[in-house]
Amino acid sequence: MRSIGNKNTILLGLGFQILQLAWYGFGSEPWMMWAAGAVAAMSSITFPAVSALVSRTADADQQGVVQGMITGIRGLCNGLGPALYGFIFYIFHVELKELPITGTDLGTNTSPQHHFEQNSIIPGPPFLFGACSVLLALLVALFIPEHTNLSLRSSSWRKHCGSHSHPHSTQAPGEAKEPLLQDTNV
């Protein structure tokens, strides 16, 4: 993240995630699954990069809120993802059965069996659905601003809060509603 920046780290992680999910979606051999798992390890840089980016752009008093939102969304996806994947497997008639043990597995037969009977055209449709979803996330991530000016943002927030007062309020226009949240000279 130090060398290429938060935004580019997010884009790199999402790129690895698209590659990993597409590989799982089209892979048909056991070695492909292991190789896609290595790519999955590279895609794990996305979540820390998103957390760091949000931490840099959020105000100090809002850190817990934004980090909690990110963690909550991640937890929701971790809970709903397997259910959605199972439903997509069902729609595409992909059977999730263990392969029967053959003589090859026991070492009694010397001719390896490489081709398995499969009912679907695509081995992993949910993974391709995931790759398309990550592609949308990548397109959204392209619009993340490179640099944010925190001092400009916080001063414009103060101007926005101070200039708008309710017409029926007994408070003076320049007076803050929450005195403990104001900057004080100590």
MARRONU-345147 format. One record per residue (C-alpha): residue number from 1; residue in three letters; x negated, y negated, z. Coordinates in steps of 0.25 Angstrom, whole numbers, plus 5000, padded with zeros to 4 digits. Layout:
<pts>
<pt vexvo="NUM" paza="ala" east="X" north="Y" up="Z"/>
...
</pts>
This chain:
<pts>
<pt vexvo="1" paza="met" east="5000" north="5000" up="5000"/>
<pt vexvo="2" paza="arg" east="4988" north="4991" up="5003"/>
<pt vexvo="3" paza="ser" east="4982" north="4992" up="4989"/>
<pt vexvo="4" paza="ile" east="4995" north="4992" up="4980"/>
<pt vexvo="5" paza="gly" east="5005" north="4986" up="4989"/>
<pt vexvo="6" paza="asn" east="5018" north="4990" up="4995"/>
<pt vexvo="7" paza="lys" east="5027" north="4989" up="4982"/>
<pt vexvo="8" paza="asn" east="5017" north="4996" up="4973"/>
<pt vexvo="9" paza="thr" east="5016" north="5007" up="4984"/>
<pt vexvo="10" paza="ile" east="5031" north="5009" up="4984"/>
<pt vexvo="11" paza="leu" east="5031" north="5009" up="4969"/>
<pt vexvo="12" paza="leu" east="5020" north="5020" up="4969"/>
<pt vexvo="13" paza="gly" east="5027" north="5028" up="4980"/>
<pt vexvo="14" paza="leu" east="5040" north="5028" up="4972"/>
<pt vexvo="15" paza="gly" east="5033" north="5032" up="4959"/>
<pt vexvo="16" paza="phe" east="5027" north="5044" up="4966"/>
<pt vexvo="17" paza="gln" east="5041" north="5047" up="4971"/>
<pt vexvo="18" paza="ile" east="5047" north="5047" up="4957"/>
<pt vexvo="19" paza="leu" east="5036" north="5056" up="4953"/>
<pt vexvo="20" paza="gln" east="5038" north="5065" up="4964"/>
<pt vexvo="21" paza="leu" east="5053" north="5066" up="4963"/>
<pt vexvo="22" paza="ala" east="5052" north="5068" up="4948"/>
<pt vexvo="23" paza="trp" east="5042" north="5079" up="4950"/>
<pt vexvo="24" paza="tyr" east="5051" north="5086" up="4959"/>
<pt vexvo="25" paza="gly" east="5062" north="5084" up="4950"/>
<pt vexvo="26" paza="phe" east="5055" north="5090" up="4938"/>
<pt vexvo="27" paza="gly" east="5046" north="5100" up="4945"/>
<pt vexvo="28" paza="ser" east="5048" north="5115" up="4943"/>
<pt vexvo="29" paza="glu" east="5035" north="5121" up="4948"/>
<pt vexvo="30" paza="pro" east="5031" north="5122" up="4963"/>
<pt vexvo="31" paza="trp" east="5018" north="5115" up="4960"/>
<pt vexvo="32" paza="met" east="5026" north="5103" up="4955"/>
<pt vexvo="33" paza="met" east="5033" north="5102" up="4968"/>
<pt vexvo="34" paza="trp" east="5020" north="5101" up="4976"/>
<pt vexvo="35" paza="ala" east="5014" north="5091" up="4967"/>
<pt vexvo="36" paza="ala" east="5027" north="5082" up="4968"/>
<pt vexvo="37" paza="gly" east="5025" north="5083" up="4983"/>
<pt vexvo="38" paza="ala" east="5011" north="5077" up="4982"/>
<pt vexvo="39" paza="val" east="5018" north="5066" up="4974"/>
<pt vexvo="40" paza="ala" east="5028" north="5065" up="4985"/>
<pt vexvo="41" paza="ala" east="5017" north="5062" up="4995"/>
<pt vexvo="42" paza="met" east="5013" north="5050" up="4986"/>
<pt vexvo="43" paza="ser" east="5027" north="5045" up="4986"/>
<pt vexvo="44" paza="ser" east="5028" north="5044" up="5001"/>
<pt vexvo="45" paza="ile" east="5021" north="5030" up="5001"/>
<pt vexvo="46" paza="thr" east="5034" north="5024" up="4997"/>
<pt vexvo="47" paza="phe" east="5040" north="5023" up="5011"/>
<pt vexvo="48" paza="pro" east="5029" north="5017" up="5018"/>
<pt vexvo="49" paza="ala" east="5027" north="5007" up="5007"/>
<pt vexvo="50" paza="val" east="5042" north="5003" up="5007"/>
<pt vexvo="51" paza="ser" east="5041" north="5001" up="5023"/>
<pt vexvo="52" paza="ala" east="5028" north="4993" up="5022"/>
<pt vexvo="53" paza="leu" east="5035" north="4984" up="5011"/>
<pt vexvo="54" paza="val" east="5047" north="4982" up="5019"/>
<pt vexvo="55" paza="ser" east="5039" north="4979" up="5032"/>
<pt vexvo="56" paza="arg" east="5031" north="4968" up="5025"/>
<pt vexvo="57" paza="thr" east="5043" north="4961" up="5019"/>
<pt vexvo="58" paza="ala" east="5053" north="4962" up="5031"/>
<pt vexvo="59" paza="asp" east="5053" north="4952" up="5042"/>
<pt vexvo="60" paza="ala" east="5046" north="4956" up="5055"/>
<pt vexvo="61" paza="asp" east="5060" north="4957" up="5063"/>
<pt vexvo="62" paza="gln" east="5066" north="4966" up="5052"/>
<pt vexvo="63" paza="gln" east="5055" north="4977" up="5051"/>
<pt vexvo="64" paza="gly" east="5063" north="4987" up="5059"/>
<pt vexvo="65" paza="val" east="5075" north="4985" up="5051"/>
<pt vexvo="66" paza="val" east="5069" north="4986" up="5037"/>
<pt vexvo="67" paza="gln" east="5060" north="4998" up="5041"/>
<pt vexvo="68" paza="gly" east="5073" north="5005" up="5047"/>
<pt vexvo="69" paza="met" east="5081" north="5002" up="5034"/>
<pt vexvo="70" paza="ile" east="5069" north="5009" up="5026"/>
<pt vexvo="71" paza="thr" east="5068" north="5021" up="5036"/>
<pt vexvo="72" paza="gly" east="5084" north="5022" up="5036"/>
<pt vexvo="73" paza="ile" east="5085" north="5022" up="5021"/>
<pt vexvo="74" paza="arg" east="5073" north="5032" up="5020"/>
<pt vexvo="75" paza="gly" east="5080" north="5041" up="5030"/>
<pt vexvo="76" paza="leu" east="5093" north="5040" up="5023"/>
<pt vexvo="77" paza="cys" east="5087" north="5044" up="5010"/>
<pt vexvo="78" paza="asn" east="5080" north="5056" up="5017"/>
<pt vexvo="79" paza="gly" east="5093" north="5061" up="5022"/>
<pt vexvo="80" paza="leu" east="5102" north="5059" up="5010"/>
<pt vexvo="81" paza="gly" east="5091" north="5063" up="5000"/>
<pt vexvo="82" paza="pro" east="5091" north="5078" up="5002"/>
<pt vexvo="83" paza="ala" east="5107" north="5078" up="5002"/>
<pt vexvo="84" paza="leu" east="5106" north="5070" up="4988"/>
<pt vexvo="85" paza="tyr" east="5096" north="5079" up="4983"/>
<pt vexvo="86" paza="gly" east="5104" north="5092" up="4987"/>
<pt vexvo="87" paza="phe" east="5116" north="5086" up="4980"/>
<pt vexvo="88" paza="ile" east="5108" north="5083" up="4967"/>
<pt vexvo="89" paza="phe" east="5102" north="5097" up="4968"/>
<pt vexvo="90" paza="tyr" east="5117" north="5102" up="4968"/>
<pt vexvo="91" paza="ile" east="5121" north="5094" up="4957"/>
<pt vexvo="92" paza="phe" east="5110" north="5099" up="4948"/>
<pt vexvo="93" paza="his" east="5112" north="5113" up="4952"/>
<pt vexvo="94" paza="val" east="5098" north="5115" up="4957"/>
<pt vexvo="95" paza="glu" east="5097" north="5127" up="4966"/>
<pt vexvo="96" paza="leu" east="5088" north="5126" up="4978"/>
<pt vexvo="97" paza="lys" east="5085" north="5140" up="4981"/>
<pt vexvo="98" paza="glu" east="5072" north="5146" up="4985"/>
<pt vexvo="99" paza="leu" east="5065" north="5155" up="4974"/>
<pt vexvo="100" paza="pro" east="5066" north="5170" up="4976"/>
<pt vexvo="101" paza="ile" east="5053" north="5176" up="4981"/>
<pt vexvo="102" paza="thr" east="5047" north="5184" up="4969"/>
<pt vexvo="103" paza="gly" east="5035" north="5193" up="4968"/>
<pt vexvo="104" paza="thr" east="5027" north="5181" up="4964"/>
<pt vexvo="105" paza="asp" east="5029" north="5175" up="4978"/>
<pt vexvo="106" paza="leu" east="5025" north="5189" up="4984"/>
<pt vexvo="107" paza="gly" east="5012" north="5191" up="4975"/>
<pt vexvo="108" paza="thr" east="5017" north="5204" up="4969"/>
<pt vexvo="109" paza="asn" east="5020" north="5198" up="4955"/>
<pt vexvo="110" paza="thr" east="5009" north="5191" up="4947"/>
<pt vexvo="111" paza="ser" east="5017" north="5184" up="4937"/>
<pt vexvo="112" paza="pro" east="5021" north="5170" up="4943"/>
<pt vexvo="113" paza="gln" east="5035" north="5166" up="4940"/>
<pt vexvo="114" paza="his" east="5035" north="5151" up="4937"/>
<pt vexvo="115" paza="his" east="5049" north="5148" up="4931"/>
<pt vexvo="116" paza="phe" east="5061" north="5148" up="4940"/>
<pt vexvo="117" paza="glu" east="5076" north="5148" up="4936"/>
<pt vexvo="118" paza="gln" east="5082" north="5134" up="4938"/>
<pt vexvo="119" paza="asn" east="5096" north="5130" up="4936"/>
<pt vexvo="120" paza="ser" east="5094" north="5115" up="4934"/>
<pt vexvo="121" paza="ile" east="5087" north="5107" up="4923"/>
<pt vexvo="122" paza="ile" east="5079" north="5098" up="4932"/>
<pt vexvo="123" paza="pro" east="5073" north="5105" up="4944"/>
<pt vexvo="124" paza="gly" east="5075" north="5094" up="4954"/>
<pt vexvo="125" paza="pro" east="5086" north="5084" up="4950"/>
<pt vexvo="126" paza="pro" east="5086" north="5077" up="4964"/>
<pt vexvo="127" paza="phe" east="5072" north="5074" up="4963"/>
<pt vexvo="128" paza="leu" east="5074" north="5067" up="4950"/>
<pt vexvo="129" paza="phe" east="5086" north="5059" up="4956"/>
<pt vexvo="130" paza="gly" east="5076" north="5055" up="4967"/>
<pt vexvo="131" paza="ala" east="5066" north="5051" up="4956"/>
<pt vexvo="132" paza="cys" east="5076" north="5042" up="4950"/>
<pt vexvo="133" paza="ser" east="5080" north="5036" up="4963"/>
<pt vexvo="134" paza="val" east="5065" north="5033" up="4966"/>
<pt vexvo="135" paza="leu" east="5064" north="5027" up="4952"/>
<pt vexvo="136" paza="leu" east="5075" north="5017" up="4956"/>
<pt vexvo="137" paza="ala" east="5068" north="5014" up="4969"/>
<pt vexvo="138" paza="leu" east="5055" north="5011" up="4961"/>
<pt vexvo="139" paza="leu" east="5063" north="5002" up="4952"/>
<pt vexvo="140" paza="val" east="5068" north="4994" up="4965"/>
<pt vexvo="141" paza="ala" east="5054" north="4994" up="4971"/>
<pt vexvo="142" paza="leu" east="5048" north="4987" up="4958"/>
<pt vexvo="143" paza="phe" east="5056" north="4975" up="4963"/>
<pt vexvo="144" paza="ile" east="5050" north="4974" up="4977"/>
<pt vexvo="145" paza="pro" east="5042" north="4961" up="4977"/>
<pt vexvo="146" paza="glu" east="5027" north="4962" up="4978"/>
<pt vexvo="147" paza="his" east="5025" north="4952" up="4989"/>
<pt vexvo="148" paza="thr" east="5035" north="4945" up="4999"/>
<pt vexvo="149" paza="asn" east="5032" north="4932" up="5006"/>
<pt vexvo="150" paza="leu" east="5036" north="4935" up="5020"/>
<pt vexvo="151" paza="ser" east="5034" north="4920" up="5025"/>
<pt vexvo="152" paza="leu" east="5043" north="4915" up="5013"/>
<pt vexvo="153" paza="arg" east="5054" north="4925" up="5016"/>
<pt vexvo="154" paza="ser" east="5055" north="4923" up="5031"/>
<pt vexvo="155" paza="ser" east="5055" north="4908" up="5029"/>
<pt vexvo="156" paza="ser" east="5066" north="4909" up="5018"/>
<pt vexvo="157" paza="trp" east="5074" north="4918" up="5028"/>
<pt vexvo="158" paza="arg" east="5072" north="4907" up="5039"/>
<pt vexvo="159" paza="lys" east="5077" north="4897" up="5029"/>
<pt vexvo="160" paza="his" east="5089" north="4905" up="5025"/>
<pt vexvo="161" paza="cys" east="5093" north="4908" up="5040"/>
<pt vexvo="162" paza="gly" east="5091" north="4894" up="5044"/>
<pt vexvo="163" paza="ser" east="5099" north="4887" up="5033"/>
<pt vexvo="164" paza="his" east="5111" north="4896" up="5034"/>
<pt vexvo="165" paza="ser" east="5119" north="4893" up="5046"/>
<pt vexvo="166" paza="his" east="5134" north="4897" up="5048"/>
<pt vexvo="167" paza="pro" east="5143" north="4885" up="5047"/>
<pt vexvo="168" paza="his" east="5151" north="4888" up="5060"/>
<pt vexvo="169" paza="ser" east="5138" north="4891" up="5068"/>
<pt vexvo="170" paza="thr" east="5135" north="4882" up="5080"/>
<pt vexvo="171" paza="gln" east="5120" north="4884" up="5077"/>
<pt vexvo="172" paza="ala" east="5112" north="4873" up="5071"/>
<pt vexvo="173" paza="pro" east="5107" north="4876" up="5057"/>
<pt vexvo="174" paza="gly" east="5093" north="4877" up="5060"/>
<pt vexvo="175" paza="glu" east="5095" north="4885" up="5073"/>
<pt vexvo="176" paza="ala" east="5092" north="4900" up="5072"/>
<pt vexvo="177" paza="lys" east="5103" north="4910" up="5076"/>
<pt vexvo="178" paza="glu" east="5093" north="4919" up="5083"/>
<pt vexvo="179" paza="pro" east="5082" north="4911" up="5090"/>
<pt vexvo="180" paza="leu" east="5074" north="4924" up="5093"/>
<pt vexvo="181" paza="leu" east="5072" north="4927" up="5079"/>
<pt vexvo="182" paza="gln" east="5066" north="4913" up="5076"/>
<pt vexvo="183" paza="asp" east="5051" north="4911" up="5075"/>
<pt vexvo="184" paza="thr" east="5047" north="4904" up="5088"/>
<pt vexvo="185" paza="asn" east="5034" north="4897" up="5091"/>
<pt vexvo="186" paza="val" east="5027" north="4904" up="5102"/>
</pts>
